Amino acid sequence: MLKVGLVGVGGISGAHIPAWDKREDAELVALCDIRPERMEQYEGKRHYLDFDEMLANEELDILDICLPTYLHADFAVKAMEKGINVICEKPISLKEEDIDRVYSTAEKNNVKFMVAQVLRFWPEYEVLKEIFDTKKYGELLSGTMTRLGHKPRWSWDGWMMDEKRSGLVPFDLHIHDLDFMVYAFGMPKVVHQYRSKRPEQDFISVVYDFGKFTINTEASWYATCYPFTAQFRFQFEHAIVANENRTMKIYLADEEIDLSKETKGDTGSINLPKSDAYANEINYFADCVLNDKPVDKVKPEELRCVMNILNSL
């Protein structure tokens, strides 16, 4: 039975905690946050206000870090130096040098580490990567990815709107799409970028060149109440693959395939699995720990590529 601790009971922890609770071979035994009221709803787990106290009192196999970005690397290193495997919310840090620091600490202490880049485990994006890898609809010709929303007013201490602590839109929103592109298509070149950054909002537009195709991207924290939306549209030789308005479809010359709808019998089409991407990433990491398998879904060289580009925007 894996003993798990989680530090940072903020917004994203609401997706992580249920995923741990569903596993029969893992027990989320302890939570840590400086705000005791954030832990009150989680009965049956030990609550800590001090991270060092939790590490001293608990014998953990895994630590799940859901803290603000600027705390990720230091907390990960501290846990791994005590022999604890670590899964950490994205990004690993705002500093490229922290990638080597974190991974070298994991290697030195013979523990596993993974950044929870959730799009790599998201069903719609997994299907897109499979279509690209298998060339089911021919070569990829172009792509568009958008991740738009409004200013995050809900963050503790306003840390998300503090560039030194969050990195703003590039590190909070755009990182999702960029990380997936690097994972699925390789390392791109930035051919055009535009950014409109003001105290009350942040917007970026970037075109990436992958050699045989380009991908246009947008990401924003608007100052208005614009609703959050994350979409993509990819043009292949023989199909358009689009995830728009929470529906994923494949448009062929004379047929439209809705991957979001369940079909009866063997139709030969790819249907989206009914799964939780946050649970998928947690289950993947837990299985790597249980079976002593390498955590190779997220590679440090890919993180370096992403970090290098983000710091240039």
C-alpha positions, 0 to 999 in steps of 0.5 A: 500500500502506497502512503501518499502525502499532498502539500498545497490544498488549493484549486488543483488539489480538488482534482488530485485528492479524489484520484488518490482516494479511488486507488485501492493500492494507495492511501492519501494519509496526510495533507499540508497547507498553511490554511487549516480551513482548506483541509477541514472537508477532508476527514480521515486524513492527518492535517499539517500546517508545517511541511517539515513537520509532515515529513518528520511525522509521516513515512511517505512513499509519494508526495504530491505537490500542488503548491504555487509554481515558485515553491515547486522545486524547493519542496520537491528537492526537500522531499526527495532528499528524504527518499520520497517519490514526487509528482509535482504540478506544472511547471517544474519551476520558472528557472531552467536550472531547476530542471537539472537540480530536481532530476539530479536529486531524484537520481542521487536519492534513487527516487522517481519524479514527474511533472504532471503535464496533464495534456499528455494524459488527456484523451482528446490529445492522446487521440490526436497524437495517435492520429499523427503517429500512425498517419491515419489521415496522412501528413499533418499540414497545419494546426491551431491551439487556443487556451483562453480565459480571464484574469485569475482573481481566486489565487491565494495571496494573488500569486498568479498575477505576480509574474515573479511567482507564476510567470503569468500566461506563458507558464500558467496557460500556454505551457499546456499547449506548448508542452503537448506540442513538444511531446507529440511533434518534437522541438519547434522554432518560434517564427512569430510571437506577439504579446500584450501584457498589462497589469490587469491582463496578459495575452500571447500569440505564437506561431511555431515551425515544425519544418513540414507544418506550423501551429498557430497558438493563442493564450490569454488572461483577459480583463473581462469575464470571458469564459475559459475555453481550450480548443484545437484544430489540426489539418491533415491531408485527408481530414480535419481533427478538431476539439471545439466546444467540448466536442471532438470530431473528425471531418472527412471529405464526405463524412463527419465522425463525432468521437465524443459520442458512444457508438454501439458495436464495432464501427471501426472508429476511435471513440474517446475513453471516458476517463479523467486525465488527472487520475490518468497522470496520477495512476501512471506515476503510482504504477511506475513507483509500484512496479519500479518502472522508468517515468519516461512519459515526461522527459527532462530534455522536453521540459528544457525545450519548453522552459527555454521557449517560455522564457523567450516570450 
